[in-house]
Amino acid sequence: MEEEHHGSSSSTSNLETGRAERSVWLMKCPLVVAKSWQAHPSSDPHPVAKVVLSLDPLQSDSSSSLQFTMEMAANEAGNIPKSYSLNMFKDFVPMSVFSETNQANVHVGKVAMEGKVEHKFDMKPHGENIEDYGKLCRERTKKSMIKNRCIQVIDNDRGVHMRPMPGMIGLISSTSKDKKKVAPVKQSDMKRTRRDRGELEDIMFKLFERQPNWALKQLVQETDQPAQFLKEILNELCVYNKRGTNQGTYELKPEYKKAAEDTNAE
């Protein structure tokens, strides 16, 4: 959005200031809108959207009488909401807009001052598009949570690749004549390896779907995770029952219980 203001044109070797006094609008838009505009071919002369300014004639002296809305072009693909409200900020830090163009055989491009920010807007879907936009955000969140795991089959099933290499602590050489019988290591004495935090949270939610209350010792056995690491996760997701019939156990916080119930309902 631009409004032309005639001013003196001047330039230096480092900064072009011919358009420094031009009035421009700064707008924060949703990610789906930004991606849609970036994908729009620069050679296409059709506009990507239009701004509609509504004015209340009974309150023409008040700035609140101005209402800005944006209508996306009809040819926009996908489930992108077509109508948006533009909320104008009255107070913001003075800002200017700069651009840089790449030049051949030059490391630093040409920098130009494109104008001063006169209005700043926050863009959000219009009332009738809120539900569609919510679905779009939920779909995007679900896609981001899908992890592509790769399973590799090891041909040598004797575990040769998992044996400690020479020089490691506690290794007894197979050629040693003085072999000692190694006592079996207890499960509690083995060092447990921490899982990825997000992966462990998913496991915890599934466990609490199986039963609502768990003791720390039970969760350590189920997840094979260090007790201290489990406590960190439990403090974020659960509440600890200090009294009552479920004393000494953990259960999900109410907000996570509701989220789990909504997920199961879907």
TIFI-797450 format. One record per atom (N, C-alpha, C, CB): x, y, z. Coordinates in steps of 0.02 Angstrom, whole numbers, plus 50000, padded with zeros to 5 digits. Atoms other than C-alpha are relative to their C-alpha. Glycine has a CB too. Layout:
BEGIN
XYZ;...
This chain:
BEGIN
500424994150000;500005000050000;500445006250000;499525000050061;499584994250005;500765016549948;499595006149984;500554998949948;500284993550020;500305034649933;500595004349979;499595003350059;499454996250027;501415045749826;500035007050031;499945000649924;499874993249976;502165061549901;500585002749960;500155000250078;499464997050039;503205073049791;500515003150046;499735005349952;499474997349958;504875077049869;500635000749959;500124995650060;499374999150035;506635081449823;500344993349990;500455004850038;499665006250016;507595067449738;500745001050008;499824997649929;499284999649990;509345064849801;500274993150009;500175004450061;499715006649994;510545050249804;500735000750018;499924996049936;499295000549984;512235045349869;500274993649969;500135000350076;499705006050029;513435031849815;499784993850037;500755000550001;500195005849960;512805020449955;499254999350010;500345000450067;500725000349984;510965024749981;499615004649954;499885002050074;500454996250043;509605030349861;499435002650044;499734995649941;500504997049956;508445042549951;499465003849962;500335004750049;500504996450041;507335048549808;499294998950023;500064997949929;500685001549977;505795040049884;499955000050076;499774993249972;499975000349926;506225043050067;499385002950033;500615003750024;500584996749969;504695054150100;499344996849979;500005007349982;500615003350022;503455042350017;499664996650060;500144994949944;500385003049945;502065036150133;499844992749982;499355004050014;500135007150011;501935017150149;499624997150059;500654996149988;500365003549948;500865004950249;500384993650017;499274998449978;499685006249977;501584990650353;499454995450028;500545001450055;500545004649981;500494975250376;500294993250019;499494999349944;499825006749978;500734959150475;499444995349979;500124999750077;500515004450027;499844945050385;500124992750020;499975000649923;499915007149984;499544926350419;500484996649951;499324996450000;499515003650041;500814913950352;499714997649935;500294994250039;500305002650062;499614906350226;499915005449948;499324996750016;500094994450047;499284923450149;500685002049971;499675006050036;499334998150024;501144927650140;500264995049948;500495000450059;499775005150048;501534911050053;499615000549935;499924993050030;500414999450060;500094913649932;500245005849957;499265001050019;499764994250038;500734930849882;500694998849971;500005006250045;499335001450026;502524924849865;499984995449940;500434997050055;500065004650056;501944911149747;499675003249939;499604993950021;500324996550055;501024923849639;500525002149948;499595006150025;499504998150051;501964925949473;500075007649993;499824997049931;499894992750007;502754943149457;499775002649933;500745001650010;500214997950066;502264943349274;499245000749994;500254995249948;500734999850001;500414941749317;499765007150019;499694994750048;500204993149985;499624959249306;499405000550047;499835003749937;500604999749957;498084954649409;500205001050073;499584993549992;499854998849928;498054960849591;499874993850041;499585005950027;500095005749955;498214948149731;499445001250050;500654998450036;500524998349952;496974957349843;499815007349992;500234998550073;500214993050001;496024973549867;499805002050071;499415001249951;500174997449934;495784984550021;499375004349993;500585004150030;500634996249999;494044991350060;500005004450062;499384995349998;500034995249945;493925006950167;499285002250011;500455006249986;500684998149983;492265009850256;500025005850050;499604993950030;500024994049958;491835026550336;499305001150026;500255006149961;500644998549969;490435030050460;499885007549995;499984997650075;500114992750009;489725047150405;499785003650063;499495001149947;500234996949938;488995050150578;500575001350048;499474995650034;499424999049956;490735049050658;500615001349957;500114993750045;499464998750047;491815056050520;500615003350032;499755004449944;499444996749967;492885065850643;500414995250043;499755005650043;499665004849957;493385050350742;500384994949958;499494996450046;499595004950037;494785038750686;499694993050004;500714999850028;500315006549993;493745023950749;499464998849948;499704999350069;500515000750051;492495027250611;500284996649937;499705006849982;499685003250058;493755020350483;500054992550011;500705003049986;499975007349997;493575001750450;500344997449937;499294996950008;499635002750057;494834992650339;499884992549995;500765001650006;500065007250013;494494975650262;500384998449936;499254997849994;499635002250059;495474965650134;499654993949970;500744998450017;500315005650036;494714954250002;500534996949955;499385002549959;499525003650042;495854941049926;499714999149930;500184993250032;500225001150069;495774938449738;499634993449995;500615000149952;500425006050007;494494925649683;500374994049974;499415001549955;499635005650030;495814915249594;500494996850049;500385002449939;499565003049951;496734911149756;499794992850013;500005004150066;500155007149992;496864892249773;500014997950073;500504995849960;499985002749932;496624881349925;499445002450044;500675001650032;500514998249951;495604884050082;500165006550036;499904994450050;499814993749968;496314901250117;499395004550008;500555003649958;500564995449991;495024912950195;500065005949952;499975002550072;499994994850051;494524926350070;499915007050029;499454998749949;500154993449971;494024940550188;500385000950066;499255000950011;499604998749940;495114948650323;499855007050026;500764999349985;500054993549967;494984962850447;500695002850011;499614999450067;499374996649990;496384975550459;499935004750060;500235003949937;500024995849940;496634982550633;500585005049999;500024995750065;499494994950007;497574999050626;500275002050069;499735006149963;499674997849938;498835003450763;500065007649999;500704996650008;499944992749995;498795021350823;500695002150022;499485002850049;499344998249974;500445021450917;500504994549982;499975001050077;499465004750015;502015013150850;500655003949989;499824995749937;499344996850007;503865016750837;500095002249927;500574995050020;499884997850069;504305027350683;500474995349963;500295007149999;499605004750039;504975016050546;500045002249928;499694993050004;499914998850072;505615016950368;500104993349966;500605004849987;499945006250040;505645003950229;500595000849953;499354998549961;499425000150043;507244999450137;499974994049953;500654999850042;499955005550047;507594988549986;500714999449975;499515001149940;499335001350026;509144980649912;499944996049936;500454996350052;500015003550065;509384975449731;500694997249987;499795004749943;499375003350015;510724963249677;500285002749934;499914992449996;499654997850060;512004969249551;500544995049982;500315007050011;499515004950024;513114958349446;500715002150019;499964999149924;499294999049983;514924956449505;500105004750059;500385002649940;499944995649942;514554966749661;499744996250061;499605006749990;500195003749940;514504959049836;499415003450035;500594999450047;500534996349966;513384972749907;499565003349948;500295005450049;500464997250049;511814977449808;499855007350013;499364996049999;500194993049994;511064994549785;499445000650052;499775002949931;500494999149946;510115000249941;499615006449988;500365000250069;500434994250011;508635012049927;499515000650058;499624999549933;500514998649949;507485020250054;499335000849965;500195006450042;500625000250038;505715016349996;499455004450030;499754993049997;500504995649972;504745027450116;499944999250076;499344998749969;500135000149928;504115030550293;499334996550013;500005007150030;500615003749982;502815019450378;499515005050031;500164994150050;500514995449975;501245029850400;499474996350041;499665003649941;500505004049964;500025016050453;500274992950009;499324999949961;499815006949985;500324999150534;499374996050015;500504999750060;500615004049994;499024985250523;500174992950024;499634999849933;499985007049981;498724968250600;499434996649964;499964999050078;500495003150043;497814956650481;499754993550031;500304998649930;500285006249973;496624943050543;499374998249960;499845000750076;500595002150039;495224932750461;499365003450026;499914992450004;500644996949983;493504940850457;499574995050039;499645002449935;500415004149956;492144934350572;499764993549969;499415003850022;500285006050029;491364922050450;500534995049978;499565001849940;499465004450022;493084914750405;500404997150059;500475003749954;499615002349942;493694911450584;500014992450005;499715003050064;500045007349993;493094893350585;500434996549947;499274997649994;499595003050053;493904889250416;500755001050014;499825003149932;499304998749985;495524897450471;500244995650058;500115007550017;499825004449945;495504887450633;500144993049976;499444999950052;499885006750028;495364871150534;500674999849963;499434998149952;499384999650037;496804876750424;500604999750048;500035006449958;499455000149951;497904879950577;500084993250033;499885005450054;499965006649970;497454863150654;500324994949953;499314997650021;499705004550049;497904854050493;500755001149995;499685000949931;499294998450004;499564863050486;500374997450061;500115007649993;499695002549938;499934858450668;500084992549998;499595002150061;499975007350004;499524840050637;500564997849953;499344997249977;499485001850048;500684839450486;500695001050029;499945004249936;499344998749970;502114847150585;500184995050053;500025007150029;499875004949948;501924833850720;500164993149974;499414999650046;499855006550030;502124819350599;500754999449990;499634999049932;499285001150006;503894812450613;500134994149954;500334998950070;499835005350046;504614802450470;500594996150028;500175002849930;499475004249971;505594788350552;500214994749949;499764996650066;499725005050047;506714776650454;500214993850040;500605003049961;499825006349969;506844758350504;500504996449956;499374995650012;499485003450037;508434749550451;500084992950026;500675003850005;499925007049982;508624730650448;500754998450000;499624995349951;499305001949995;510324724350509;500064992749981;500285001350073;499925006950024;510874708850415;500334995650051;500404999949935;499645003949951;512084703250550;499625000250066;500735002750009;500425000049940;510924698050691;500364997750062;499404995749988;499625002149941;512324692650808;500235005950042;500604995849978;499834994049960;512554710450869;500725002049997;499824998850070;499294998350006;514334712550804;500095007650000;500314997049937;499934992750006;514034730950765;499865003550066;499525002649947;500174996849937;513434734250942;500504998450055;499324997850022;499515001749950;514934726951031;500475005950013;500404993849980;499534994649986;516114739151119;500654999149961;500155000450075;499365000150036;517684743751022;500574999450049;500075006249955;499425000549955;519414740051093;500205006850028;500604997049962;499814993849967;519984753151218;499465002950043;500195005049948;500544997349960;518284756151294;500044997450071;499324998249969;499965001849929;518094755651482;499614993650013;499735005850045;500335006149981;517684738651552;500054994449950;499295001450013;499945005150051;518144729151394;500514994850020;500205003249933;499535005449987;518954712151421;500174996749934;499694994850051;499785002750063;519964705951273;499824992649994;500755001049990;500185007050010;519374689651198;500614995550000;499634999249935;499395004050001;521204683951188;500314999450069;500505003049951;499725000249932;521494686651374;499914993050030;499665005350045;500025006649969;521914670751468;499655000350068;500714997350009;500294999249933;521274677851633;499305002849994;500445004550044;500694997750006;519454679351589;499644999350067;499624996249945;500385000149937;518354683851736;499264999849985;500175006150044;500725000450008;516544679851753;499695006650021;499714994050040;500314993549987;515574696051740;499314999050029;499975004449935;500655000649968;514114697651858;499475003749959;500025002950072;500534996650038;512464702051771;499825006750031;499374995549994;500164993349977;512024720251782;499255000650011;500245005449949;500704999149985;510384724351864;499705005449956;499915001750074;500354995250043;509094733751764;500035007050031;499274998049989;500004993549966;509074747651896;500685003449996;499794999250073;499334997150003;510974749751880;500205002249931;500504995050026;499834998250069;510974751751692;499845007449988;499614995649949;500114992950015;511134769451626;499485000649945;500675003549979;500544999250049;509544774351538;500145006049955;499325000850036;499894994750049;509644784951380;499375004249992;500224997149932;500584995650007;508494799951368;499724999849929;500185007250019;500334999550064;507224799951228;499925007449980;499314996550002;500184993350021;506754815051125;499405002450042;499825000249924;500514997549953;505664826251236;499304999449970;500145007350018;500665000450031;504214827251112;499764992849994;500015003349933;500185007150006;504254808451083;499784997150067;500594996049971;500175002549933;504224805051270;499335002750022;500535002050050;500654997249982;502744816851294;499444996149967;499955007549981;500515004050034;501764807051162;499904993350035;500204998849926;500055006449965;502164790751254;499625000950066;500704997150014;500334998749936;501604798451419;499245000849991;500295006250033;500714999150012;499934803951345;499664993349986;499895004849941;500295006650014;499634786251280;499944995850063;500424996349948;500035003749938;500034778851450;499425002450043;500665000750039;500554997349960;498794790551536;499334998749967;500105007450012;500625002250031;497494785551407;499834992950023;500065000249922;500105006949977;497744767551466;499714999950071;500654996049997;500264999349931;497484772151650;500155007050025;500324994650047;499954992949981;497244789051736;500555001650050;499365002350027;499524998749946;498484787051880;500604995349995;499664999250069;499385003950003;500304781451880;500485002250055;500335000849930;499464998549953;501674780352011;500645001049960;500084994450054;499374998650035;503404786551964;500384993649983;500455004650042;499645006250011;504154769251983;499704996149941;499984995650063;500335003450056;502864762051862;500185003349934;499245000150010;499844996450062;503214775551733;500734998949979;499875007550009;499295001550016;505094772451745;500054993249966;500435000150064;499985006750029;504784754051707;499684999949931;499644995050045;500355000050065;503574757751564;500405003649946;499325003450008;499654995950050;504644770951478;500744998749995;499895007350016;499285001349998;506394765051527;500395006649995;500214995249943;499694993449999;506874783251560;500265001750069;499505005349976;499754998049935;507894791451698;499455003350042;500595004949992;500524997449956;506814795851848;499995007650002;500094997250071;499974992749995;507434813851857;499715003349937;500725002350011;500254997350063;507044816851673;499244999249997;500324996449940;500725001149999;505314809251696;499655005150045;499844993050024;500304995149954;504984820851844;499925006849967;500435000750063;500054993650035;505344836051734;499385000149954;500645001349958;500585000450044;504034830251608;499364999950040;500054993849955;500605000649958;502794825551744;499805006650032;500104994750053;500154993649970;502934842551827;499655004749951;500635003350027;500314995850050;502394850551663;499304997549980;500445000549938;500615002950026;501004838451615;499514997850054;500164994249957;500425003349951;500334831651778;499975003750067;500254992950012;500044997949931;499814835051956;500154993950043;499305003150018;499815005449955;500474824652102;499504999650057;500735001050028;500505001049946;499184817352223;500364998650065;499524994249982;499675000849935;499834819952400;499554996650052;500215006850026;500465003249953;498284812852484;499424997049962;499745005150053;500585003150031;496704803152450;500144992849977;499785004149940;499945007050022;496414786252368;500574999049950;499344997749969;499465000550050;497704789952232;500655003250025;499785003449935;499414996949970;499044796152351;500654996949971;499994999250077;499365002350025;500814795152281;500014998649925;500204993850036;500035001150072;500264794752098;499925006749963;499414995349982;500074994250043;500244806851952;499384999149956;500645001149957;500545000150049;498764811551842;500055006449958;499304999550035;499954994450046;498594823251694;499665006250027;499714998249932;500324993749982;498204841651723;499335000549961;500465006149984;500674999650032;496384846151678;500035002149927;499565004850038;499984997650069;496874855551520;500254994749952;500445006149995;499755005450043;497834840551452;499494994449996;500674997450025;500535005050002;496414828851499;499495001849947;499674999250068;500504997750048;495214839451396;500264999349929;499815007250014;499705000650067;496424839851248;500004992849977;500715002950000;499995007150017;496594820951253;499304997549983;500294995950057;500695002050014;494694818751261;499775002749932;499545002450054;500194997150065;494464830551112;500324996149943;500205007549996;499655003850051;495774820951013;499684993249988;500744999150019;500335006550006;494924804251050;499325000749967;499934996850068;500664998950029;493244811651002;500055000849925;499675006250031;499914999150072;493934816750832;500154993449966;500565005049985;
